[in-house]
Amino acid sequence: MSQPLVSILVPFKNTELFISECLDSILKQTYSNWEAIFVDDDSDDSSFAIVERFSIKDKRIKAIKNNGAGIINALQTAYKHCKGHYISRMDSDDIMTPIRVETMVNNLEKNGKNHLAVGQVKYFRADGLSDGFTRYEQWLNRLTKTGSNYSEIYKECVIPSPCWMLHRKDFEACDGFNPNRYPEDYDLAFRFYEAGYTCIPCDKVLLHWRDYSTRTSRTHQHYAENSFLDLKVHYFLDLNYDSSRPLAIWGAGAKGKTLAKLLIKEQIPFYWICDNPKKIGKHIYGQKLFNFDYLSQLYKPQSIVTVANIDAQTEIKVYFETQNMQSMIDYFFFC
């Protein structure tokens, strides 16, 4: 029985220190019927030359120059050149585990269309990881193990950009790489969610995810916090907001204030609640702040939580439970 072709799309820019490891990890895959489309987004180091050398030795690897500028254009260029039955993405500074492609193909072959193959990840960094990255890895893998990634999609990007795969027709049905909206990986995750693609549970580590100080997600303006909030608000209003119900923002810190400004800009009415005695009763942006228990006076409210403290989040969840409120219907954690 022939293996379906998998297209692995890899945009890159100035990753000469790491791109050989990425290429080696693709060559070591236990699944052999793949093509890797590497698109250079105007590198000024030796990255492109490295990919070219690999492509001469193995014709499954293709080295292409970006048609435009930026990662979205690079992804679009890669997709125009691919022919795979299944579509996947990889980052040029990361490393696939040898079973990544085989595991994802098997999961998709078993489950069929309208499914999204995902995998667990392992962060690594030369000088050691921060507690924040360790917590993020644990959180992401907990969701991936049960395929419940969408249940907390408004917190962070729940689909790692270098670790997904789906049927080509499903990819095109959710508009692929066409939208010019950043951060592009988080936007795509929301479109997978919007399309209703089921995440296939996975208990295996399929990607070693590299962190370093100059990584794009750390330095580029498109990955700033405000960009994430803009995206979250856009999809919340489109997918989960019920205009017939009162909306409440829980939290009046920096993120709560930014969210309030975004909702005011969109002319979305809301109540503002918190548990900070210094802020309760005051007005910010013309909005009065109420004590959190004001929520019980509202009829079937929806709540967006912008409180980042883990202990406080636990207490807030307990409160929601006492009010018989359900996650992703009645309340949404935005951090």
N, C-alpha and C positions, 0 to 999 in steps of 0.2 A: 504494500500500500504506500503510495507516494506521500511525502510530507508536504503540507501546505507551506508556501513561501512566506517568510516573516520579513518585513521591512523594518530595520532599525534606523531611526532618523537621529542624526547627531549634529546639532549646531555647535560651532566652536569659535573661540577667539582668544588667541594668546595663551594657550594652555600647553606649551611645549614641555613643561616639566612633568605633565601627567598623562598626556594623550597616548603615549606608547602603552602605558599600563591599561588604559581603557581598551585600546585595540587588541592587546594581548588577551584580555578577558573575554572579548567577543570571539576571538579565534579559538578559545578553549571551551566554547559551549558544547555541551553534549548533543545538542540539536544542530544539525548541519545545514539545513535548507534555509539560509537567511541571506539577506543583502544588507550591508551597512552603508548608508548614504551620509557621508560627512560633508558638511557645508561650512566653508570658511567665511566668517563675517569680518573680513578686512583685518586679519591678523598682521602684526608687524614683527612677529618672531618666526621661529622655524616650524610652527605647528603644521602648516599646509604641506611643507616638504616631507615631514614625518609621515603624514597620511598618504602622500603620493608613493613613498617607498613601500609602505604596506600594500597599497593597491596594486603595485606591479607584481608583488609576490602572490597576492590572492585577489582574483577578479571579483570576488563577492564584495570587496571594499571599493567604494567610489569616492573620489576626491573632487569636490565641486566648489566653485566660487559663488558667493551669495549674489542673487540678482539685484537685491536692493541693499538696505542697511538695517541692522538691528536683528534681534533674535526671532521676531515674528516673521520677518522676511526670509530669514535663513530657514526656518521651519517650513514655510510655504514652498521655498525652492526645493528643499529635500523631498517634500511630498510630491511635487510635480515629477520628480525623477524616479519615484519608487513604484514597484509593481506587486507588492505583497498582498496576499490574502488577509494577513493579519498585520496590524500597524502597531509599532512600539516606538518609544523615544528613549534616548540615552543622553547623558551629559558627558562631555569629553574629559572631565576630571574625576569621574567616578569609576567603579569597578563592578562588573557583573560577577556573581558567583556562577560557577560552571553550569548549574542546573536551571538558571533563570529562564531562558527561552523555552527549554523543554517543559518546565513546570507550567508556565503560562499557556503554552499551546495545548498541553494535555487538559488543563482546566477549561479552556475555551471549547475544545473539541467535545468535552464531556457535557458542558452546559449549554452550548449553542449561542445564537445571537442574543442581543440585548443583555449581554453579560460583560463585565469588565474584570480582567485578570489583574490582580495586584499582588504585591509581595512585601514581606517584612524587610526592614532595612537595618543596617548597622553603621552608625556614624563613626568616623575616625579622623584623627587630627594628629599631626606630628608632635605637637607639644601638649597633647591632652585635651579632653573635652570639658566644657563648662557644665555645671549642673543643669543649666537651661537646655542644652542640647540632649543631655541624657534623659531628662524628663520628656522632651519632645519625642525622642526615639521610643521610649516606653509607651507613651500615649498613642502614638501612631501604630505601633505594633499590636497594642491591645485591641484597637479598632479593626485592624487588618486580620487578626486571628479569627474574628467572628464575622467579618464582612460587614461590619456596622459602621463603616467609614462616614457615611452621610449623617449619622446621628449627631455629629459634633462639627459639621462642616463650617459653621459660622465662627468657630474658634480660630482655626488655622487651616491651611491647605491640607486636606485629608488624603489626597492622592499624590504620592511623590512623583514629580515630573519624570525622573529617570527610571520609574518602575511600574509601568502599566502596559497593557496590551489589549486590543479589542479588534473585532471584525472590521474590515475596511468599510463595509456598507454602514455599519453603526457609527464609525468615525465620521463619515461624510454626512450622515443624517443629523449629527449634532453640530455640523458646520466646521468641523476640523480645526485647522489653524487660521481660518479666515478672519475672525473678529480681530480688530486692531485694539484690543483692550488689555491693559496691564494690571497686575502681574499675569502674564499669559498662562502660566501653569495653573494658578488658582482659578482663573476664569474658565479654563477647560474643565477643571474638576466640577465647577458649578454646572456646566453644561452637561456633563455626564449625569449629575444629580437630576437636572431638569428633564433629561431624556428618560429617566427612570431605569438606567442600566444597573443591574444587580452586581454588587461587588462580590466576587467569589472569595470565600474565606481562604486564608493561606497561613500556615504556621511555620513556613520556611523563610530564612533570610535569603533574599535574592539579589540584594544590592548592598555594596559597601559604599557609603555616601561620605565623600570627603568634605571636610570643612577647613578653610584657611582664610586669612584676613582679607585677601583680595578677591574672594569669590564674588561673582556678580550679585548674588542675593544679599550680600552684605554691603555692597558699595553703590549699586545703581539706584537712582532716584525712583524708578518704577517699583522698587521693593520697599519703599518707605511706608510707615504705618498708615498715613493718610490714604495712600493708594489702596491698601487692604480694606480700610473702612469704606471707601467709596464703592469698592466692588461688593462688599458685604451688603451695604444698604441697597445697591442696585438690585441684587438678586433677592434679598429679603422682600422688598416691595413688590417684586415681580412674582415670586414663588410662594411666599409664606404669609405675607401680610393680609389680614382680613380687615378691610376698611369699615366693616359693620361693627367691629369690636374696638373698645378703647385700647390705646397703645401706651405703655409706660416704659420709660428709661430708668433702669436701676443703676445708680452710681453717678456721681458728679465730679469725678476726677478728670484728668486731661482727655481720656478716651470718651467719657460720657459727654463732655462739653463739645468735642468734635462731632460726635454722633448727633447731638442736639442741633448743632448748626446745619448739618446735612439734612436733617428732617425738616427744619425750618425752611431751608432753601427749596425743598421739594413740596412745601406747604402741607406737610403731614402733621396733623394735630397729635399731641402726646401729653401725658402727665410725666412729671419728673419726681422720682422718689430716691431717698437715700437714708442711711442711718447715722449720718454725721450731724451731731447737735449744732455744730457751728454753721451749717449750711441750711438746715431745715427752717423753713419760713422765709428765707431770703429769695430774691429774684435774680436769675441769671438769664441773659438774653430775653428778658421779658417774661420768663417762665418761673412760676413759683415752685419751690422745692418742698415736697411733702415727706413726712415720715413714711418709712417703707410699709407700715401696716395700713396706709391709705389704700393700698392695692385691694384690700378686702372690701372696700366700699364701691369698687368699680364692678360693673356687670360683665362677666366673662372677658377679662382683660387679656391682652397679649403683652409679654414683657421681654425687653432686651436687656441683658445683664452686661454691664461694662466693668464690673469689679474684678480685678485680676488676682487678688489675694486668695490663695488656695483654701485656707481655713474659712474665710468669709464665703467663698463659693459653696463650700459644703453646707454651711448654715443656711444659705439662700436656697439650696436644693431641698433641704429639710422643710423650710418654710413653704416652698411650692407644693411639696407632698402633702402638707397639712391642709392646703387649699385645693387638693385634688387636681393639680395642674400637671399637664404632660409636656415632656420635652419635645421640641420641634413642632408643637401645635400651640401650646400656651406660653412657653418660654424658650428663649434662645440665648445661649452664652456667646458673646462676641469677643471673648478673650479667655 
